[in-house]
Amino acid sequence: MLWLSGSPKPRNFAQFLRTCVSSNQRHCWSYAWAEYVKKLNTISLSNNTASRRIEGMSAVIIVQVIQEIESAPLGIFSIQLDKSIDVANCHQPLVYIRHINDGIKNCE
């Protein structure tokens, strides 16, 4: 696994998973594992597919966070804004939201 993390080329999760599985194909002893590898190799890695999946997951996460904050009994929350720079030297905005849920649990 270290050779993947040390690679200078950025990878998405599907590429990472596919590389891990294909590197372990020589260790496949069972038919079930070989079938799993075949199914995994059919995952589409096009930019459009990856972008659609990321946008879909982002929308679901935003809805869940808003619902959790709205359902908090106190209705008090704080927001912290920050930025991070990714491997392509692009600024990525970060938003931290903290609130108290169930009176004692501090959620981020």
Order of alpha helices (4+ residues) and beta strands (2+ residues): alpha-alpha-alpha-alpha-beta-beta-beta
